[in-house]
Amino acid sequence: MNRTEFKEKAKENIDDLFQQLDQMEQKALEVKGDAKEKLQEKIALLQERKKDLHDRFKNLEKSTDENWTKVVNAFTNGVDAFKETLQQ
């Protein structure tokens, strides 16, 4: 996969993850009690991870040949952290 393809796939991937977060935020409006509190805590953590992942994607977009591998690894780690939080 070349760099352009990777960037396109990365963008699709984070768009999907961010959409899942949006759906979770909508669900939080419907639940009550302890479940709502736990969901809101999870959403707060995901919002932090979203910002981090967005920053990592920006770095990916402007990366050079010299730092491409490092930036890809950082982005991939960010995606993994976001997914892990979603699944908790």
N, CA, C and O atoms as a GROMACS GRO file, in nm:
protein
  352
    1MET      N    1   0.086  -0.117   0.000
    1MET     CA    2   0.000   0.000   0.000
    1MET      C    3   0.091   0.123   0.000
    1MET      O    4   0.182   0.135   0.082
    2ASN      N    5   0.065   0.213  -0.092
    2ASN     CA    6   0.147   0.334  -0.096
    2ASN      C    7   0.096   0.437   0.005
    2ASN      O    8  -0.006   0.417   0.070
    3ARG      N    9   0.170   0.545   0.016
    3ARG     CA   10   0.138   0.647   0.117
    3ARG      C   11   0.000   0.707   0.096
    3ARG      O   12  -0.075   0.725   0.193
    4THR      N   13  -0.035   0.738  -0.027
    4THR     CA   14  -0.166   0.799  -0.055
    4THR      C   15  -0.278   0.704  -0.016
    4THR      O   16  -0.376   0.745   0.045
    5GLU      N   17  -0.263   0.578  -0.052
    5GLU     CA   18  -0.365   0.479  -0.017
    5GLU      C   19  -0.376   0.463   0.134
    5GLU      O   20  -0.486   0.451   0.188
    6PHE      N   21  -0.261   0.463   0.201
    6PHE     CA   22  -0.263   0.450   0.346
    6PHE      C   23  -0.335   0.568   0.410
    6PHE      O   24  -0.416   0.549   0.502
    7LYS      N   25  -0.308   0.687   0.363
    7LYS     CA   26  -0.373   0.807   0.417
    7LYS      C   27  -0.524   0.802   0.394
    7LYS      O   28  -0.601   0.837   0.483
    8GLU      N   29  -0.565   0.759   0.276
    8GLU     CA   30  -0.708   0.749   0.247
    8GLU      C   31  -0.774   0.647   0.339
    8GLU      O   32  -0.882   0.672   0.394
    9LYS      N   33  -0.711   0.533   0.355
    9LYS     CA   34  -0.764   0.427   0.442
    9LYS      C   35  -0.767   0.475   0.587
    9LYS      O   36  -0.862   0.447   0.661
   10ALA      N   37  -0.663   0.546   0.628
   10ALA     CA   38  -0.657   0.598   0.764
   10ALA      C   39  -0.771   0.695   0.789
   10ALA      O   40  -0.835   0.691   0.895
   11LYS      N   41  -0.798   0.782   0.693
   11LYS     CA   42  -0.907   0.879   0.706
   11LYS      C   43  -1.041   0.807   0.718
   11LYS      O   44  -1.124   0.843   0.801
   12GLU      N   45  -1.063   0.706   0.635
   12GLU     CA   46  -1.186   0.628   0.643
   12GLU      C   47  -1.199   0.562   0.780
   12GLU      O   48  -1.307   0.558   0.839
   13ASN      N   49  -1.088   0.511   0.829
   13ASN     CA   50  -1.087   0.441   0.957
   13ASN      C   51  -1.124   0.536   1.072
   13ASN      O   52  -1.209   0.502   1.154
   14ILE      N   53  -1.062   0.653   1.077
   14ILE     CA   54  -1.094   0.743   1.187
   14ILE      C   55  -1.233   0.802   1.172
   14ILE      O   56  -1.299   0.830   1.272
   15ASP      N   57  -1.279   0.823   1.050
   15ASP     CA   58  -1.417   0.870   1.031
   15ASP      C   59  -1.515   0.769   1.089
   15ASP      O   60  -1.614   0.806   1.153
   16ASP      N   61  -1.488   0.641   1.066
   16ASP     CA   62  -1.574   0.536   1.120
   16ASP      C   63  -1.569   0.535   1.273
   16ASP      O   64  -1.672   0.524   1.339
   17LEU      N   65  -1.450   0.545   1.328
   17LEU     CA   66  -1.436   0.547   1.474
   17LEU      C   67  -1.506   0.666   1.535
   17LEU      O   68  -1.573   0.654   1.638
   18PHE      N   69  -1.492   0.782   1.473
   18PHE     CA   70  -1.554   0.903   1.525
   18PHE      C   71  -1.707   0.895   1.513
   18PHE      O   72  -1.779   0.951   1.596
   19GLN      N   73  -1.755   0.826   1.411
   19GLN     CA   74  -1.899   0.806   1.397
   19GLN      C   75  -1.950   0.717   1.511
   19GLN      O   76  -2.059   0.740   1.564
   20GLN      N   77  -1.873   0.617   1.547
   20GLN     CA   78  -1.912   0.531   1.660
   20GLN      C   79  -1.919   0.612   1.789
   20GLN      O   80  -2.007   0.590   1.872
   21LEU      N   81  -1.827   0.705   1.805
   21LEU     CA   82  -1.830   0.793   1.922
   21LEU      C   83  -1.956   0.880   1.920
   21LEU      O   84  -2.020   0.897   2.023
   22ASP      N   85  -1.990   0.934   1.804
   22ASP     CA   86  -2.112   1.014   1.791
   22ASP      C   87  -2.235   0.932   1.831
   22ASP      O   88  -2.324   0.984   1.899
   23GLN      N   89  -2.240   0.807   1.789
   23GLN     CA   90  -2.352   0.721   1.823
   23GLN      C   91  -2.358   0.695   1.973
   23GLN      O   92  -2.465   0.690   2.032
   24MET      N   93  -2.240   0.679   2.033
   24MET     CA   94  -2.234   0.658   2.177
   24MET      C   95  -2.284   0.782   2.251
   24MET      O   96  -2.354   0.770   2.352
   25GLU      N   97  -2.250   0.899   2.201
   25GLU     CA   98  -2.296   1.023   2.263
   25GLU      C   99  -2.448   1.034   2.253
   25GLU      O  100  -2.513   1.082   2.346
   26GLN      N  101  -2.505   0.991   2.144
   26GLN     CA  102  -2.651   0.991   2.130
   26GLN      C  103  -2.715   0.892   2.227
   26GLN      O  104  -2.818   0.921   2.288
   27LYS      N  105  -2.653   0.776   2.242
   27LYS     CA  106  -2.704   0.676   2.336
   27LYS      C  107  -2.701   0.730   2.478
   27LYS      O  108  -2.791   0.701   2.557
   28ALA      N  109  -2.598   0.807   2.511
   28ALA     CA  110  -2.585   0.862   2.647
   28ALA      C  111  -2.701   0.954   2.680
   28ALA      O  112  -2.733   0.972   2.798
   29LEU      N  113  -2.762   1.012   2.581
   29LEU     CA  114  -2.878   1.098   2.605
   29LEU      C  115  -3.000   1.018   2.649
   29LEU      O  116  -3.092   1.073   2.711
   30GLU      N  117  -3.002   0.890   2.617
   30GLU     CA  118  -3.118   0.806   2.643
   30GLU      C  119  -3.109   0.724   2.772
   30GLU      O  120  -3.212   0.689   2.829
   31VAL      N  121  -2.988   0.694   2.818
   31VAL     CA  122  -2.973   0.610   2.937
   31VAL      C  123  -2.979   0.694   3.063
   31VAL      O  124  -2.964   0.816   3.060
   32LYS      N  125  -3.000   0.625   3.174
   32LYS     CA  126  -3.015   0.694   3.303
   32LYS      C  127  -2.930   0.625   3.409
   32LYS      O  128  -2.882   0.514   3.390
   33GLY      N  129  -2.911   0.693   3.520
   33GLY     CA  130  -2.847   0.636   3.638
   33GLY      C  131  -2.700   0.606   3.621
   33GLY      O  132  -2.626   0.679   3.554
   34ASP      N  133  -2.658   0.496   3.684
   34ASP     CA  134  -2.518   0.456   3.683
   34ASP      C  135  -2.468   0.430   3.541
   34ASP      O  136  -2.354   0.462   3.508
   35ALA      N  137  -2.553   0.372   3.459
   35ALA     CA  138  -2.514   0.343   3.321
   35ALA      C  139  -2.478   0.472   3.248
   35ALA      O  140  -2.383   0.475   3.170
   36LYS      N  141  -2.555   0.577   3.273
   36LYS     CA  142  -2.529   0.705   3.208
   36LYS      C  143  -2.396   0.762   3.255
   36LYS      O  144  -2.317   0.811   3.175
   37GLU      N  145  -2.371   0.754   3.385
   37GLU     CA  146  -2.246   0.807   3.440
   37GLU      C  147  -2.125   0.735   3.383
   37GLU      O  148  -2.026   0.798   3.345
   38LYS      N  149  -2.132   0.603   3.375
   38LYS     CA  150  -2.022   0.524   3.320
   38LYS      C  151  -2.001   0.556   3.172
   38LYS      O  152  -1.888   0.568   3.125
   39LEU      N  153  -2.110   0.570   3.101
   39LEU     CA  154  -2.102   0.601   2.959
   39LEU      C  155  -2.042   0.739   2.937
   39LEU      O  156  -1.963   0.759   2.845
   40GLN      N  157  -2.079   0.834   3.020
   40GLN     CA  158  -2.024   0.969   3.008
   40GLN      C  159  -1.874   0.971   3.038
   40GLN      O  160  -1.800   1.046   2.974
   41GLU      N  161  -1.830   0.891   3.133
   41GLU     CA  162  -1.686   0.881   3.162
   41GLU      C  163  -1.611   0.824   3.041
   41GLU      O  164  -1.504   0.872   3.004
   42LYS      N  165  -1.669   0.721   2.982
   42LYS     CA  166  -1.608   0.659   2.865
   42LYS      C  167  -1.603   0.759   2.749
   42LYS      O  168  -1.504   0.766   2.677
   43ILE      N  169  -1.709   0.833   2.731
   43ILE     CA  170  -1.714   0.933   2.624
   43ILE      C  171  -1.608   1.041   2.646
   43ILE      O  172  -1.544   1.085   2.551
   44ALA      N  173  -1.590   1.082   2.770
   44ALA     CA  174  -1.488   1.184   2.801
   44ALA      C  175  -1.349   1.133   2.763
   44ALA      O  176  -1.269   1.206   2.705
   45LEU      N  177  -1.321   1.009   2.795
   45LEU     CA  178  -1.192   0.949   2.759
   45LEU      C  179  -1.178   0.939   2.607
   45LEU      O  180  -1.072   0.968   2.551
   46LEU      N  181  -1.285   0.899   2.541
   46LEU     CA  182  -1.282   0.888   2.395
   46LEU      C  183  -1.264   1.024   2.329
   46LEU      O  184  -1.200   1.034   2.225
   47GLN      N  185  -1.320   1.128   2.388
   47GLN     CA  186  -1.301   1.263   2.334
   47GLN      C  187  -1.153   1.302   2.339
   47GLN      O  188  -1.101   1.363   2.245
   48GLU      N  189  -1.086   1.266   2.448
   48GLU     CA  190  -0.942   1.292   2.458
   48GLU      C  191  -0.866   1.213   2.351
   48GLU      O  192  -0.777   1.265   2.285
   49ARG      N  193  -0.903   1.087   2.337
   49ARG     CA  194  -0.836   1.002   2.237
   49ARG      C  195  -0.867   1.051   2.096
   49ARG      O  196  -0.783   1.039   2.006
   50LYS      N  197  -0.986   1.106   2.076
   50LYS     CA  198  -1.022   1.159   1.945
   50LYS      C  199  -0.931   1.275   1.907
   50LYS      O  200  -0.881   1.283   1.795
   51LYS      N  201  -0.911   1.365   2.001
   51LYS     CA  202  -0.822   1.479   1.975
   51LYS      C  203  -0.681   1.430   1.943
   51LYS      O  204  -0.618   1.477   1.848
   52ASP      N  205  -0.632   1.336   2.023
   52ASP     CA  206  -0.499   1.280   2.000
   52ASP      C  207  -0.491   1.213   1.863
   52ASP      O  208  -0.393   1.232   1.791
   53LEU      N  209  -0.591   1.136   1.829
   53LEU     CA  210  -0.592   1.066   1.700
   53LEU      C  211  -0.600   1.165   1.584
   53LEU      O  212  -0.537   1.145   1.481
   54HIS      N  213  -0.677   1.270   1.602
   54HIS     CA  214  -0.686   1.374   1.499
   54HIS      C  215  -0.548   1.438   1.478
   54HIS      O  216  -0.506   1.462   1.365
   55ASP      N  217  -0.479   1.467   1.587
   55ASP     CA  218  -0.344   1.525   1.578
   55ASP      C  219  -0.248   1.428   1.509
   55ASP      O  220  -0.166   1.470   1.427
   56ARG      N  221  -0.257   1.302   1.542
   56ARG     CA  222  -0.171   1.202   1.479
   56ARG      C  223  -0.200   1.192   1.330
   56ARG      O  224  -0.108   1.172   1.249
   57PHE      N  225  -0.326   1.206   1.293
   57PHE     CA  226  -0.360   1.202   1.150
   57PHE      C  227  -0.302   1.324   1.078
   57PHE      O  228  -0.253   1.311   0.966
   58LYS      N  229  -0.307   1.440   1.141
   58LYS     CA  230  -0.246   1.560   1.081
   58LYS      C  231  -0.097   1.537   1.059
   58LYS      O  232  -0.043   1.574   0.955
   59ASN      N  233  -0.031   1.477   1.157
   59ASN     CA  234   0.111   1.446   1.142
   59ASN      C  235   0.134   1.348   1.028
   59ASN      O  236   0.233   1.359   0.956
   60LEU      N  237   0.044   1.255   1.012
   60LEU     CA  238   0.054   1.158   0.903
   60LEU      C  239   0.044   1.229   0.768
   60LEU      O  240   0.119   1.199   0.675
   61GLU      N  241  -0.047   1.322   0.759
   61GLU     CA  242  -0.067   1.394   0.633
   61GLU      C  243   0.056   1.475   0.593
   61GLU      O  244   0.084   1.489   0.474
   62LYS      N  245   0.128   1.529   0.690
   62LYS     CA  246   0.241   1.616   0.656
   62LYS      C  247   0.376   1.549   0.678
   62LYS      O  248   0.479   1.616   0.679
   63SER      N  249   0.375   1.418   0.697
   63SER     CA  250   0.500   1.346   0.724
   63SER      C  251   0.592   1.346   0.602
   63SER      O  252   0.549   1.360   0.488
   64THR      N  253   0.718   1.328   0.632
   64THR     CA  254   0.820   1.319   0.526
   64THR      C  255   0.861   1.173   0.510
   64THR      O  256   0.823   1.087   0.589
   65ASP      N  257   0.939   1.148   0.408
   65ASP     CA  258   0.989   1.012   0.389
   65ASP      C  259   1.072   0.965   0.508
   65ASP      O  260   1.070   0.848   0.546
   66GLU      N  261   1.145   1.059   0.567
   66GLU     CA  262   1.235   1.024   0.677
   66GLU      C  263   1.159   0.981   0.803
   66GLU      O  264   1.206   0.895   0.877
   67ASN      N  265   1.043   1.038   0.827
   67ASN     CA  266   0.972   1.003   0.951
   67ASN      C  267   0.842   0.926   0.926
   67ASN      O  268   0.763   0.908   1.018
   68TRP      N  269   0.820   0.880   0.804
   68TRP     CA  270   0.696   0.811   0.767
   68TRP      C  271   0.667   0.692   0.859
   68TRP      O  272   0.557   0.680   0.913
   69THR      N  273   0.763   0.604   0.877
   69THR     CA  274   0.741   0.483   0.957
   69THR      C  275   0.707   0.519   1.101
   69THR      O  276   0.616   0.460   1.160
   70LYS      N  277   0.777   0.614   1.156
   70LYS     CA  278   0.751   0.657   1.294
   70LYS      C  279   0.609   0.715   1.307
   70LYS      O  280   0.538   0.685   1.403
   71VAL      N  281   0.570   0.796   1.212
   71VAL     CA  282   0.438   0.859   1.215
   71VAL      C  283   0.328   0.755   1.195
   71VAL      O  284   0.224   0.762   1.261
   72VAL      N  285   0.350   0.660   1.106
   72VAL     CA  286   0.252   0.553   1.084
   72VAL      C  287   0.234   0.471   1.211
   72VAL      O  288   0.122   0.438   1.249
   73ASN      N  289   0.344   0.438   1.276
   73ASN     CA  290   0.337   0.360   1.400
   73ASN      C  291   0.261   0.437   1.508
   73ASN      O  292   0.180   0.379   1.580
   74ALA      N  293   0.289   0.566   1.520
   74ALA     CA  294   0.219   0.648   1.620
   74ALA      C  295   0.070   0.654   1.589
   74ALA      O  296  -0.013   0.642   1.680
   75PHE      N  297   0.035   0.671   1.462
   75PHE     CA  298  -0.105   0.676   1.423
   75PHE      C  299  -0.174   0.542   1.454
   75PHE      O  300  -0.283   0.539   1.510
   76THR      N  301  -0.109   0.434   1.417
   76THR     CA  302  -0.166   0.300   1.439
   76THR      C  303  -0.187   0.275   1.588
   76THR      O  304  -0.288   0.217   1.628
   77ASN      N  305  -0.092   0.317   1.670
   77ASN     CA  306  -0.107   0.303   1.815
   77ASN      C  307  -0.226   0.384   1.866
   77ASN      O  308  -0.298   0.339   1.955
   78GLY      N  309  -0.246   0.503   1.810
   78GLY     CA  310  -0.359   0.586   1.848
   78GLY      C  311  -0.492   0.521   1.811
   78GLY      O  312  -0.586   0.523   1.890
   79VAL      N  313  -0.498   0.463   1.692
   79VAL     CA  314  -0.619   0.392   1.649
   79VAL      C  315  -0.646   0.275   1.743
   79VAL      O  316  -0.760   0.254   1.786
   80ASP      N  317  -0.542   0.199   1.775
   80ASP     CA  318  -0.559   0.084   1.865
   80ASP      C  319  -0.610   0.128   2.002
   80ASP      O  320  -0.697   0.062   2.059
   81ALA      N  321  -0.557   0.238   2.055
   81ALA     CA  322  -0.601   0.288   2.185
   81ALA      C  323  -0.748   0.330   2.180
   81ALA      O  324  -0.824   0.303   2.273
   82PHE      N  325  -0.787   0.397   2.072
   82PHE     CA  326  -0.925   0.440   2.056
   82PHE      C  327  -1.018   0.318   2.051
   82PHE      O  328  -1.120   0.314   2.120
   83LYS      N  329  -0.982   0.220   1.969
   83LYS     CA  330  -1.063   0.099   1.955
   83LYS      C  331  -1.074   0.024   2.089
   83LYS      O  332  -1.181  -0.025   2.125
   84GLU      N  333  -0.964   0.017   2.160
   84GLU     CA  334  -0.965  -0.052   2.289
   84GLU      C  335  -1.062   0.016   2.386
   84GLU      O  336  -1.136  -0.051   2.458
   85THR      N  337  -1.061   0.148   2.387
   85THR     CA  338  -1.151   0.222   2.475
   85THR      C  339  -1.296   0.201   2.432
   85THR      O  340  -1.384   0.189   2.517
   86LEU      N  341  -1.321   0.197   2.302
   86LEU     CA  342  -1.457   0.173   2.254
   86LEU      C  343  -1.509   0.037   2.302
   86LEU      O  344  -1.627   0.023   2.335
   87GLN      N  345  -1.422  -0.060   2.306
   87GLN     CA  346  -1.464  -0.197   2.338
   87GLN      C  347  -1.476  -0.223   2.488
   87GLN      O  348  -1.529  -0.327   2.528
   88GLN      N  349  -1.430  -0.131   2.571
   88GLN     CA  350  -1.436  -0.152   2.716
   88GLN      C  351  -1.578  -0.140   2.767
   88GLN      O  352  -1.601  -0.154   2.886
   0.00000   0.00000   0.00000
